[in-house]
Amino acid sequence: MSNMAGSSTTELRTPVFNGENYEFWSIQKKTILKSHGLWDLVEHGFNASNPKKEKEIEETKVAEKSTMAELLMKDARALGLIQSAVSDQLFPRIVNEETSKGAWDILKLEFRGNK
């Protein structure tokens, strides 16, 4: 009998991407990211390094700062999910990416092909 109460700790598992079958892997990974409410962030990204934007954030109220912190945490979670689903051989290709969108775009550009 399965433990439904503990199901929140169970992650959907995708195969580790090794450079083959990118289309299948990306479909499975998108589904997982969507299930965590993270796909929009991966697909569209955000700009946290814009100095003008940083100044605006500093001048905003606490609730808006909290929203940016939540966005950064969600992006870190999405990036971690992507990093954990690539092989050790492919990981160096995305190791320097600091956003989920950046990592996703690198894999998509290199392995999706000319579609």
Residue pairs with C-beta under 8 A, 6 or more apart in sequence:
11 32
12 31
12 32
12 35
14 25
14 28
14 29
14 32
14 85
15 25
15 28
15 85
16 85
16 86
16 87
17 25
17 29
17 85
17 86
17 87
17 90
17 107
17 111
18 86
18 87
18 89
18 90
19 87
19 89
19 90
19 111
22 107
22 108
22 111
22 112
22 113
23 112
25 85
26 107
26 108
26 112
29 81
29 82
29 85
30 39
32 81
33 39
33 42
33 78
33 81
33 100
36 77
36 78
36 81
37 74
38 74
38 75
38 77
38 78
38 81
38 100
41 71
41 74
41 75
41 78
41 100
41 101
42 78
42 82
42 100
42 101
42 104
43 101
43 104
44 101
45 99
45 100
45 101
45 102
46 71
46 75
46 99
46 101
47 53
48 54
48 68
48 71
48 72
57 64
57 65
57 68
75 99
75 100
78 100
79 97
79 98
79 99
79 100
79 103
81 100
82 94
82 100
82 103
82 104
82 107
83 91
83 94
83 103
86 93
86 94
86 107
90 107
93 106
93 107
93 110
94 102
94 103
94 106
94 107
97 103
97 106
